[in-house]
Amino acid sequence: MFHWNGFLLLAEGEINYEKRKLLVQSLPYFNQMICAMPQVSYWRIAFLMLVVLSVTFVELGSARLWDRDEPRNARASHEMLARGDWIVPTFNGRLRDHKPILLYWGQMLSYLALGESEFSARLPSALCALLTIAAVAVLASRLSGKPRGISPEGFWGAGCMATCGLFVMAGRAATPDACLIAFSTLGIAALVISSLAPSPPYSSGQVGKARWILAMFGYTMLGLAALAKGPVGIVLPLAVVHLWWLICRRLQTVIETPAAANKTWLTAARQVCAEAWLTFHPLQCFRSVIALRTVPGLLLTLLAAAPWYVAVGVETNGQFLRGFFLEHNVGRALGSMEGHHGSILFYPVAFLIGTFPWSMWLIPAIAWCRTACKENVVQRQLVVLSTVWIAVYLGAFSLASTKLPSYITPCYVGAALALSGYWREFENAWSRPTRSLRLIAYALTIVVGMGITAGILWLSQRESMPLLSRAALSGVVIALVGGLGFWWERRGAVQRMPLTWLGGAAAFQMLLFGFGSTSVDYYRQDLAALENVTTFHNESHSESNKWLSIGGMEPSWVHYLGEEIVEVTEPVTDRRAWQRVEQFVELFPNGHLIVVGEDAHEQFLLWQSSREGDMLQELASAPRFLRAGELRVFGNSGAVQASRGGLHRVGGVVSVRQTR
């Protein structure tokens, strides 16, 4: 079957010999694709919306903010809003130079509209997750050749992205990760789409000069990404787009030659080096800069991001800029901070975990990518973008010394793009693993699901959290999906497996991050103890409560107490630490001292036995959340009355313990 559009292009001589050869090789696939390119049905769109909304919003505000970043960000937004300052972020009364302003602006607007709550603190991230999913749907559709609307590839790209594990976590957390992912994805998508050279009704597989309006929109989005997390929101997306453009440009002129039977490793290496030089030599790089409108685009990027950076630099006399750029960007790249380090395998492993459960189909997806690159020029663009996207982020952050799984979350879009093409062809029987490999995959899915169930049950027992066992249902869902795979094979309905997997992935994420996090939140007894001390103080005293902590401090304490907590940063064995405690007690007789950990408690008893004056009373105690040791609150306020479930008095001390 020969497609008439391709025939007309060849007859009219609009393309050169190399491009003509690639097009002739791809025409059978084009015929198949165009004839089988239906609109995504309304029920599928409804199903996708149900998946997206369930994994994003179910139980979004039920669990309290998790240490350490969520309460820091939420409290910083509260402090800025309280003093009417939209420029300088602070936490616990001190400058917070860890992250730029975009998340704080989103949270402040959310607070003004909905009031302060866990839901309103996380809402900006959830909305950014929706933006990312929409961008993936549009990008996958355009790369698959659909000039408008959403193609089946767009449907599968959006579904895969919405149910990747760490992306779901980012979209449900009051952190800037979802903002970075959203605006870097929008920027890359706009630049890629603007430089596609379409030939209706399908893409020609070529790239050219970027169209101005769409390209400038993309660069503006990168400016917002810089406001979300700094230079990483500009540098890495631009690297992805330029590498993609250069590779696609080179592939347009490559003539496929038969492989030599006696090719040696040295010959192959020489060919690779030659191709790399022809693809990335300085003249070609200059052409990509011109074609992608990089210089005027970067001016627009700076116009979007620079005003706030200038303003915060002026307001803080450069202190924010020094802390953010030198410590939290350069410092994290050159040295391991806060114990976050790992080997060269850290990010490949994090990638597999973060894209679960879709990473279980990694090997067949890679095989499909290789085949797609060889058979057609349209899918080649999608595969190249997917590969470059993943490689840039994994490579860049593998070189950095500080390593966190969340750093590479933006590259999950690349994985979703590759999976979109794979699942589209799996569903239509154009490309599927053999039946024996599919059966192995289903069996492995059952084993993994039962392993997750067993792991959660073990953790529930080990940490004495019976309610956590409810999250074990997430593993049961994965195992059930594997069982359904065998059922569809038996019924001869293998085409139903992709939708089954998507539904199972959504249920898994919703149970794990929605209901699972709510179950764990019940056991945060340290917050319950502190809140009860605050309640009693407010009922007994008119002055503001004052707090000092020694041995450690969690940001959630500051957020939920609604008060500044002065932290003693010296070691508990340092005499200067207890001098600070003594000064605090003398200055604030009705203040409260938080003693964290057993070492700090032992030193506290020694200090108290050696001092003159009234003895501080133990007002409350509770085990630390998922950490060793106890938290104890001391003060002169008298015993605290137990006022909520899970608390009981023990000799005048409120002791918080698990009651379920």
Solvent accessible surface area in square Angstrom, and as a share of the most:
residue,aa,sasa,rsa
1,M,180,0.80
2,F,97,0.40
3,H,26,0.12
4,W,180,0.63
5,N,54,0.28
6,G,0,0.00
7,F,88,0.36
8,L,91,0.45
9,L,35,0.18
10,L,34,0.17
11,A,71,0.55
12,E,108,0.49
13,G,46,0.44
14,E,108,0.48
15,I,26,0.13
16,N,67,0.34
17,Y,133,0.50
18,E,42,0.19
19,K,48,0.21
20,R,88,0.32
21,K,62,0.26
22,L,19,0.10
23,L,14,0.07
24,V,74,0.42
25,Q,77,0.34
26,S,1,0.01
27,L,3,0.02
28,P,88,0.55
29,Y,26,0.10
30,F,0,0.00
31,N,4,0.02
32,Q,78,0.35
33,M,1,0.00
34,I,39,0.20
35,C,89,0.53
36,A,34,0.27
37,M,36,0.16
38,P,77,0.49
39,Q,123,0.55
40,V,18,0.11
41,S,45,0.29
42,Y,194,0.74
43,W,150,0.52
44,R,44,0.16
45,I,68,0.35
46,A,59,0.46
47,F,52,0.22
48,L,24,0.12
49,M,109,0.48
50,L,119,0.59
51,V,5,0.03
52,V,12,0.07
53,L,82,0.41
54,S,18,0.11
55,V,3,0.02
56,T,7,0.04
57,F,54,0.22
58,V,46,0.26
59,E,56,0.25
60,L,4,0.02
61,G,25,0.24
62,S,56,0.36
63,A,2,0.01
64,R,40,0.14
65,L,1,0.01
66,W,65,0.23
67,D,55,0.28
68,R,90,0.33
69,D,67,0.35
70,E,7,0.03
71,P,0,0.00
72,R,41,0.15
73,N,1,0.01
74,A,0,0.00
75,R,25,0.09
76,A,0,0.00
77,S,0,0.00
78,H,50,0.22
79,E,20,0.09
80,M,0,0.00
81,L,43,0.21
82,A,78,0.61
83,R,110,0.40
84,G,55,0.53
85,D,33,0.17
86,W,88,0.31
87,I,49,0.25
88,V,19,0.11
89,P,0,0.00
90,T,19,0.11
91,F,24,0.10
92,N,20,0.10
93,G,46,0.45
94,R,156,0.57
95,L,45,0.23
96,R,11,0.04
97,D,22,0.11
98,H,46,0.21
99,K,42,0.18
100,P,2,0.01
101,I,0,0.00
102,L,27,0.13
103,L,4,0.02
104,Y,1,0.00
105,W,67,0.23
106,G,22,0.21
107,Q,0,0.00
108,M,0,0.00
109,L,106,0.53
110,S,9,0.06
111,Y,9,0.04
112,L,113,0.56
113,A,80,0.62
114,L,103,0.51
115,G,34,0.32
116,E,89,0.40
117,S,54,0.35
118,E,34,0.15
119,F,78,0.33
120,S,0,0.00
121,A,1,0.01
122,R,7,0.03
123,L,28,0.14
124,P,13,0.08
125,S,0,0.00
126,A,0,0.00
127,L,88,0.44
128,C,12,0.07
129,A,3,0.02
130,L,49,0.24
131,L,75,0.38
132,T,0,0.00
133,I,11,0.06
134,A,55,0.43
135,A,8,0.06
136,V,0,0.00
137,A,9,0.07
138,V,56,0.32
139,L,0,0.00
140,A,0,0.00
141,S,0,0.00
142,R,45,0.16
143,L,0,0.00
144,S,0,0.00
145,G,7,0.07
146,K,17,0.07
147,P,78,0.49
148,R,174,0.64
149,G,37,0.35
150,I,53,0.27
151,S,0,0.00
152,P,12,0.08
153,E,1,0.00
154,G,0,0.00
155,F,2,0.01
156,W,0,0.00
157,G,0,0.00
158,A,1,0.01
159,G,0,0.00
160,C,0,0.00
161,M,0,0.00
162,A,1,0.01
163,T,0,0.00
164,C,0,0.00
165,G,8,0.08
166,L,32,0.16
167,F,4,0.02
168,V,7,0.04
169,M,90,0.40
170,A,9,0.07
171,G,2,0.02
172,R,23,0.08
173,A,16,0.13
174,A,0,0.00
175,T,17,0.10
176,P,8,0.05
177,D,19,0.10
178,A,1,0.01
179,C,4,0.02
180,L,11,0.05
181,I,1,0.00
182,A,0,0.00
183,F,28,0.12
184,S,1,0.01
185,T,0,0.00
186,L,30,0.15
187,G,0,0.00
188,I,0,0.00
189,A,7,0.05
190,A,5,0.04
191,L,0,0.00
192,V,0,0.00
193,I,26,0.13
194,S,0,0.00
195,S,1,0.00
196,L,12,0.06
197,A,33,0.26
198,P,86,0.54
199,S,23,0.15
200,P,101,0.63
201,P,53,0.33
202,Y,4,0.01
203,S,5,0.03
204,S,22,0.14
205,G,9,0.08
206,Q,39,0.17
207,V,4,0.02
208,G,19,0.18
209,K,131,0.55
210,A,0,0.00
211,R,111,0.40
212,W,126,0.44
213,I,155,0.79
214,L,61,0.30
215,A,0,0.00
216,M,35,0.16
217,F,92,0.38
218,G,0,0.00
219,Y,0,0.00
220,T,39,0.23
221,M,21,0.09
222,L,0,0.00
223,G,0,0.00
224,L,46,0.23
225,A,0,0.00
226,A,4,0.03
227,L,5,0.03
228,A,1,0.00
229,K,25,0.11
230,G,1,0.01
231,P,48,0.30
232,V,33,0.19
233,G,0,0.00
234,I,26,0.13
235,V,91,0.52
236,L,19,0.09
237,P,0,0.00
238,L,20,0.10
239,A,34,0.26
240,V,0,0.00
241,V,0,0.00
242,H,27,0.12
243,L,59,0.29
244,W,0,0.00
245,W,5,0.02
246,L,8,0.04
247,I,45,0.23
248,C,4,0.02
249,R,91,0.33
250,R,52,0.19
251,L,47,0.24
252,Q,12,0.05
253,T,68,0.40
254,V,46,0.26
255,I,73,0.37
256,E,107,0.48
257,T,101,0.59
258,P,129,0.81
259,A,87,0.68
260,A,57,0.44
261,A,116,0.90
262,N,128,0.66
263,K,78,0.33
264,T,79,0.46
265,W,229,0.80
266,L,108,0.54
267,T,54,0.31
268,A,29,0.23
269,A,50,0.39
270,R,157,0.57
271,Q,88,0.39
272,V,101,0.58
273,C,89,0.53
274,A,51,0.40
275,E,70,0.32
276,A,43,0.33
277,W,155,0.54
278,L,74,0.37
279,T,11,0.06
280,F,76,0.32
281,H,33,0.15
282,P,96,0.60
283,L,94,0.47
284,Q,25,0.11
285,C,47,0.28
286,F,124,0.52
287,R,112,0.41
288,S,2,0.01
289,V,46,0.26
290,I,83,0.42
291,A,6,0.05
292,L,0,0.00
293,R,44,0.16
294,T,12,0.07
295,V,92,0.53
296,P,52,0.33
297,G,0,0.00
298,L,60,0.30
299,L,118,0.59
300,L,54,0.27
301,T,0,0.00
302,L,98,0.49
303,L,124,0.62
304,A,32,0.24
305,A,5,0.04
306,A,36,0.28
307,P,77,0.48
308,W,11,0.04
309,Y,26,0.10
310,V,94,0.54
311,A,32,0.25
312,V,0,0.00
313,G,9,0.08
314,V,108,0.62
315,E,113,0.51
316,T,19,0.11
317,N,130,0.67
318,G,16,0.15
319,Q,99,0.44
320,F,0,0.00
321,L,53,0.27
322,R,134,0.49
323,G,11,0.10
324,F,4,0.02
325,F,65,0.27
326,L,112,0.56
327,E,82,0.37
328,H,17,0.08
329,N,40,0.21
330,V,74,0.42
331,G,24,0.23
332,R,29,0.11
333,A,44,0.34
334,L,143,0.71
335,G,29,0.28
336,S,58,0.37
337,M,37,0.17
338,E,112,0.50
339,G,58,0.56
340,H,57,0.25
341,H,123,0.55
342,G,33,0.32
343,S,74,0.48
344,I,117,0.59
345,L,115,0.57
346,F,54,0.23
347,Y,1,0.00
348,P,53,0.33
349,V,78,0.45
350,A,8,0.06
351,F,19,0.08
352,L,74,0.37
353,I,114,0.58
354,G,0,0.00
355,T,3,0.02
356,F,34,0.14
357,P,1,0.00
358,W,1,0.00
359,S,21,0.13
360,M,40,0.18
361,W,5,0.02
362,L,64,0.32
363,I,138,0.70
364,P,32,0.20
365,A,7,0.05
366,I,89,0.45
367,A,54,0.42
368,W,6,0.02
369,C,21,0.12
370,R,157,0.57
371,T,59,0.35
372,A,4,0.03
373,C,35,0.21
374,K,139,0.59
375,E,93,0.42
376,N,3,0.01
377,V,13,0.07
378,V,0,0.00
379,Q,0,0.00
380,R,33,0.12
381,Q,2,0.01
382,L,0,0.00
383,V,8,0.05
384,V,15,0.09
385,L,0,0.00
386,S,4,0.03
387,T,80,0.46
388,V,12,0.07
389,W,2,0.01
390,I,37,0.19
391,A,59,0.46
392,V,21,0.12
393,Y,3,0.01
394,L,30,0.15
395,G,36,0.34
396,A,37,0.29
397,F,30,0.12
398,S,18,0.12
399,L,154,0.77
400,A,17,0.13
401,S,39,0.25
402,T,1,0.00
403,K,13,0.06
404,L,48,0.24
405,P,52,0.33
406,S,38,0.24
407,Y,34,0.13
408,I,0,0.00
409,T,2,0.01
410,P,2,0.01
411,C,0,0.00
412,Y,0,0.00
413,V,0,0.00
414,G,0,0.00
415,A,10,0.08
416,A,0,0.00
417,L,0,0.00
418,A,12,0.09
419,L,11,0.05
420,S,0,0.00
421,G,0,0.00
422,Y,3,0.01
423,W,0,0.00
424,R,7,0.03
425,E,13,0.06
426,F,0,0.00
427,E,25,0.11
428,N,53,0.27
429,A,62,0.48
430,W,65,0.23
431,S,31,0.20
432,R,76,0.28
433,P,20,0.13
434,T,84,0.49
435,R,131,0.48
436,S,70,0.45
437,L,102,0.51
438,R,25,0.09
439,L,48,0.24
440,I,109,0.55
441,A,22,0.17
442,Y,1,0.00
443,A,44,0.34
444,L,92,0.46
445,T,2,0.01
446,I,56,0.28
447,V,101,0.58
448,V,44,0.25
449,G,0,0.00
450,M,100,0.45
451,G,44,0.42
452,I,41,0.21
453,T,14,0.08
454,A,60,0.47
455,G,36,0.34
456,I,22,0.11
457,L,85,0.42
458,W,155,0.54
459,L,72,0.36
460,S,7,0.04
461,Q,152,0.68
462,R,148,0.54
463,E,48,0.22
464,S,60,0.39
465,M,8,0.04
466,P,68,0.42
467,L,31,0.16
468,L,13,0.07
469,S,42,0.27
470,R,127,0.46
471,A,3,0.02
472,A,6,0.05
473,L,98,0.49
474,S,0,0.00
475,G,0,0.00
476,V,65,0.37
477,V,27,0.15
478,I,3,0.02
479,A,12,0.09
480,L,110,0.55
481,V,8,0.05
482,G,0,0.00
483,G,31,0.30
484,L,58,0.29
485,G,0,0.00
486,F,77,0.32
487,W,110,0.39
488,W,38,0.13
489,E,15,0.07
490,R,198,0.72
491,R,151,0.55
492,G,61,0.58
493,A,10,0.08
494,V,14,0.08
495,Q,80,0.36
496,R,129,0.47
497,M,0,0.00
498,P,0,0.00
499,L,33,0.16
500,T,24,0.14
501,W,4,0.01
502,L,0,0.00
503,G,25,0.24
504,G,7,0.07
505,A,1,0.01
506,A,8,0.06
507,A,29,0.22
508,F,9,0.04
509,Q,0,0.00
510,M,47,0.21
511,L,32,0.16
512,L,53,0.27
513,F,37,0.16
514,G,0,0.00
515,F,88,0.36
516,G,3,0.03
517,S,24,0.15
518,T,41,0.24
519,S,1,0.00
520,V,22,0.13
521,D,13,0.07
522,Y,85,0.32
523,Y,5,0.02
524,R,5,0.02
525,Q,15,0.07
526,D,7,0.04
527,L,2,0.01
528,A,13,0.10
529,A,0,0.00
530,L,1,0.01
531,E,42,0.19
532,N,6,0.03
533,V,1,0.01
534,T,20,0.12
535,T,63,0.37
536,F,41,0.17
537,H,2,0.01
538,N,95,0.49
539,E,139,0.62
540,S,60,0.38
541,H,44,0.20
542,S,121,0.78
543,E,81,0.36
544,S,63,0.41
545,N,3,0.02
546,K,81,0.34
547,W,3,0.01
548,L,4,0.02
549,S,0,0.00
550,I,0,0.00
551,G,35,0.33
552,G,19,0.18
553,M,19,0.08
554,E,11,0.05
555,P,1,0.01
556,S,1,0.00
557,W,2,0.01
558,V,0,0.00
559,H,37,0.16
560,Y,50,0.19
561,L,13,0.06
562,G,36,0.35
563,E,46,0.21
564,E,97,0.44
565,I,1,0.00
566,V,64,0.37
567,E,53,0.24
568,V,5,0.03
569,T,98,0.57
570,E,42,0.19
571,P,89,0.56
572,V,23,0.13
573,T,104,0.60
574,D,32,0.17
575,R,189,0.69
576,R,145,0.53
577,A,0,0.00
578,W,22,0.08
579,Q,84,0.37
580,R,74,0.27
581,V,0,0.00
582,E,43,0.19
583,Q,119,0.53
584,F,19,0.08
585,V,18,0.10
586,E,120,0.54
587,L,126,0.63
588,F,68,0.29
589,P,81,0.51
590,N,55,0.28
591,G,8,0.07
592,H,1,0.00
593,L,2,0.01
594,I,0,0.00
595,V,0,0.00
596,V,4,0.02
597,G,13,0.13
598,E,77,0.35
599,D,99,0.51
600,A,2,0.01
601,H,30,0.13
602,E,103,0.46
603,Q,50,0.22
604,F,1,0.00
605,L,90,0.45
606,L,114,0.57
607,W,26,0.09
608,Q,13,0.06
609,S,87,0.56
610,S,90,0.58
611,R,41,0.15
612,E,159,0.71
613,G,61,0.59
614,D,114,0.59
615,M,108,0.48
616,L,13,0.06
617,Q,91,0.41
618,E,50,0.22
619,L,1,0.00
620,A,0,0.00
621,S,10,0.06
622,A,0,0.00
623,P,40,0.25
624,R,46,0.17
625,F,36,0.15
626,L,102,0.51
627,R,123,0.45
628,A,94,0.73
629,G,27,0.26
630,E,36,0.16
631,L,0,0.00
632,R,33,0.12
633,V,0,0.00
634,F,8,0.03
635,G,1,0.01
636,N,55,0.28
637,S,16,0.10
638,G,23,0.22
639,A,29,0.22
640,V,1,0.01
641,Q,100,0.45
642,A,41,0.32
643,S,82,0.53
644,R,112,0.41
645,G,76,0.73
646,G,22,0.21
647,L,20,0.10
648,H,89,0.40
649,R,114,0.42
650,V,83,0.47
651,G,84,0.80
652,G,17,0.17
653,V,28,0.16
654,V,0,0.00
655,S,12,0.08
656,V,5,0.03
657,R,90,0.33
658,Q,67,0.30
659,T,85,0.49
660,R,166,0.61
